[in-house]
């Protein structure tokens, strides 16, 4: 039988060990909810940011006739050169915050990716304020505002662009398909999120993401065209403007 003083030593050691374990458990279960809450708040912030980006991208797409009514010197384009509603910006491929044009290819499954441009400086249009976050942008090449592979009426972009043309989006994300674009925040590049290049199939890898489906894109663009239907349908069909080139055959 151990001497009394040794027993007291064991008891004290056991008490300290028990106290340490109890304190550790309390600290752990006190910190864990805070860490989870902070992560949840960060995710909420990122998603709010991405949804604002989505709103701005769709606003840009519906407003391209006004945004690109003039050249960079402020001189108005002739009617046939003014962009129809529906185009999206080229990504920022050199991380300088601006859209890098022209971009994309002309193959059916061609996509172009890079960082989301902060703004189109020459057009006074901003997609997002300055941010340290890596925000990536992937877009179907047929929808970009300037693609040198297309030479329709010298406009260097896919045309006509309307509900039927191109008629779909060539990007997939998990079980979502028919996407025109996707935007996400990640320290991993679009190439690292690309699961199957032959299908343009991406996966999330736990990254906050938003998509623009063809249905969403078309809903916004067709609504814009329909809002001007009465005025444009009364004009001479021979006039080469964005409505006659892209929408007259559908809406008039």
C-alpha positions in Angstrom: 0.0 0.0 0.0 1.5 3.4 -1.0 2.5 5.8 1.7 -0.2 8.5 2.5 1.8 11.3 0.9 2.2 9.3 -2.3 -1.6 8.6 -2.4 -2.2 12.3 -1.9 0.2 13.0 -4.8 -1.7 10.6 -7.1 -5.0 12.2 -6.0 -3.7 15.6 -6.8 -2.4 14.5 -10.2 -5.7 12.8 -11.0 -7.5 16.0 -10.0 -5.3 18.2 -12.2 -5.7 15.8 -15.1 -9.5 15.7 -14.7 -9.6 19.5 -14.5 -7.4 19.9 -17.6 -9.6 17.5 -19.6 -12.8 19.2 -18.5 -11.4 22.6 -19.4 -10.2 21.4 -22.8 -13.6 20.0 -23.6 -15.3 23.2 -22.5 -12.9 25.3 -24.6 -13.3 23.0 -27.6 -17.0 23.0 -27.6 -17.0 26.7 -27.0 -14.7 27.5 -29.9 -16.2 25.0 -32.4 -19.6 26.8 -32.7 -17.9 30.1 -33.1 -15.7 28.7 -35.9 -18.7 27.2 -37.6 -20.6 30.5 -37.2 -17.7 32.5 -38.7 -17.5 30.0 -41.6 -21.2 30.3 -42.2 -21.1 34.1 -42.1 -18.2 34.1 -44.6 -20.2 31.8 -47.0 -23.2 34.1 -46.7 -21.0 37.1 -47.5 -19.5 35.3 -50.5 -22.9 34.3 -51.9 -24.3 37.8 -51.4 -21.3 39.1 -53.4 -21.8 36.5 -56.1 -25.5 37.2 -56.5 -24.7 40.9 -56.9 -22.2 40.0 -59.6 -24.9 37.9 -61.3 -27.3 40.9 -61.2 -24.6 43.1 -62.7 -23.8 40.6 -65.5 -27.4 40.3 -66.5 -27.8 44.1 -66.4 -24.8 44.4 -68.7 -26.3 41.7 -71.0 -29.6 43.5 -71.3 -28.0 46.9 -71.7 -25.4 46.2 -74.4 -27.2 48.4 -77.1 -26.8 51.4 -74.8 -23.3 50.5 -73.4 -21.9 50.0 -76.9 -23.8 52.7 -78.8 -20.6 54.6 -79.4 -16.9 53.9 -80.0 -14.4 54.8 -77.4 -14.1 58.3 -78.9 -17.8 58.9 -78.2 -18.9 58.7 -81.9 -22.1 56.8 -82.5 -21.9 53.5 -84.4 -24.2 53.0 -87.4 -27.3 50.9 -86.5 -26.0 47.6 -87.8 -22.9 47.7 -85.6 -24.7 48.3 -82.3 -24.7 45.2 -80.2 -27.9 43.4 -79.5 -28.9 42.6 -75.9 -27.4 39.4 -74.7 -23.7 39.6 -74.7 -21.4 39.1 -71.7 -18.0 40.4 -71.0 -14.7 38.6 -71.8 -12.9 37.5 -68.6 -9.9 39.2 -67.2 -7.0 36.9 -68.2 -4.0 38.8 -66.9 -5.4 39.9 -63.5 -5.4 43.6 -64.2 -9.1 44.0 -63.4 -10.2 44.7 -66.9 -11.9 42.6 -69.6 -9.5 41.2 -72.1 -11.0 41.2 -75.7 -11.3 39.6 -78.0 -11.7 36.1 -76.4 -13.1 32.7 -77.1 -13.2 30.3 -80.0 -15.9 29.3 -82.5 -16.2 25.5 -81.7 -19.5 24.3 -80.4 -18.1 23.6 -76.9 -15.7 26.5 -76.8 -15.6 28.3 -73.4 -13.4 31.0 -72.1 -12.3 31.5 -68.5 -10.4 33.9 -66.3 -11.1 36.2 -63.4 -14.2 38.3 -63.3 -13.3 41.8 -64.7 -14.0 44.5 -62.1 -15.2 46.9 -64.8 -15.3 47.8 -68.5 -13.5 51.1 -67.9 -14.1 52.5 -71.4 -17.8 51.9 -70.9 -18.1 53.1 -67.3 -19.7 49.8 -66.3 -18.6 48.1 -63.1 -19.3 44.4 -62.1 -17.7 44.5 -58.7 -15.7 46.8 -56.4 -12.1 46.2 -55.6 -11.7 42.9 -53.7 -8.8 40.7 -52.6 -10.9 37.6 -53.4 -10.2 35.4 -56.4 -13.5 35.6 -58.3 -13.4 33.4 -61.4 -15.7 33.7 -64.5 -16.4 31.0 -67.1 -18.5 31.8 -70.1 -19.7 30.1 -73.3 -17.7 31.7 -76.1 -20.8 32.4 -78.2 -22.0 34.9 -75.7 -19.0 37.2 -75.3 -19.1 40.7 -76.6 -16.1 40.4 -78.8 -14.9 37.1 -80.4 -12.5 37.5 -83.3 -13.6 34.1 -84.7 -16.9 35.5 -85.8 -17.2 38.0 -88.6 -20.9 38.8 -88.8 -21.2 42.3 -90.4 -17.7 43.0 -89.1 -19.0 43.0 -85.5 -16.7 40.2 -84.4 -19.3 38.4 -82.2 -21.8 35.6 -82.6 -24.9 36.7 -84.4 -27.9 36.5 -84.4 -28.4 36.2 -80.7 -31.9 35.6 -79.4 -34.1 32.9 -77.9 -33.3 30.4 -80.7 -29.7 31.3 -81.4 -27.4 29.9 -80.0 -30.4 28.3 -78.2 -28.5 26.8 -75.4 -25.5 27.1 -73.0 -22.6 24.7 -73.3 -21.4 24.7 -69.6 -22.3 22.1 -67.0 -22.0 22.2 -63.2 -22.6 18.9 -61.4 -26.2 17.9 -62.5 -26.9 21.4 -63.9 -26.6 21.8 -67.6 -27.5 24.4 -70.3 -25.5 27.0 -68.5 -24.3 30.2 -70.2 -21.8 31.2 -67.5 -20.7 30.5 -64.0 -18.9 32.6 -61.4 -17.2 31.4 -58.2 -14.8 32.3 -55.4 -11.9 30.0 -54.9 -8.2 29.7 -54.5 -8.4 27.1 -57.2 -8.5 28.0 -60.9 -11.3 27.0 -63.3 -9.0 24.4 -64.7 -8.9 22.7 -61.3 -12.7 22.8 -61.1 -13.0 21.3 -64.6 -14.0 17.6 -64.1 -14.6 16.6 -67.8 -13.2 19.0 -70.5 -15.1 17.0 -73.2 -18.4 18.1 -71.7 -17.4 21.4 -70.1 -18.4 19.7 -66.8 -17.3 21.5 -63.7 -17.6 20.6 -60.0 -17.8 22.8 -57.0 -15.0 21.6 -54.8 -16.8 23.3 -51.9 -16.4 26.7 -53.6 -19.2 29.2 -53.5 -20.7 29.4 -57.0 -23.5 31.0 -58.9 -24.7 30.1 -62.4 -26.5 31.9 -65.3 -28.6 29.3 -67.0 -29.8 29.8 -70.6 -33.4 30.1 -69.3 -32.4 32.9 -66.9 -30.4 34.6 -69.7 -33.2 34.3 -72.2 -35.8 35.5 -69.7 -33.9 38.8 -69.3 -33.0 39.3 -72.9 -36.4 38.4 -74.4 -38.1 40.6 -71.9 -35.9 43.5 -73.1 -36.7 42.8 -76.7 -40.5 42.5 -76.1 -40.5 45.8 -74.2 -39.5 47.5 -77.5 -41.5 45.2 -79.8 -44.3 47.7 -80.7 -42.0 50.5 -81.7 -39.5 48.3 -83.7 -42.1 46.1 -85.5 -43.5 49.3 -87.1 -40.1 50.2 -88.7 -39.0 49.1 -92.1 -37.8 45.5 -91.9 -34.9 46.4 -94.3 -33.3 48.6 -91.7 -30.3 46.9 -90.2 -30.6 47.4 -86.5 -30.2 45.0 -83.5 -33.9 44.3 -83.3 -34.5 43.5 -87.0 -31.3 41.4 -87.2 -32.0 39.4 -84.1 -35.7 39.6 -83.1 -38.0 40.6 -85.9 -38.5 37.1 -87.2 -39.5 36.0 -83.7 -41.6 38.8 -82.3 -43.1 40.7 -85.2 
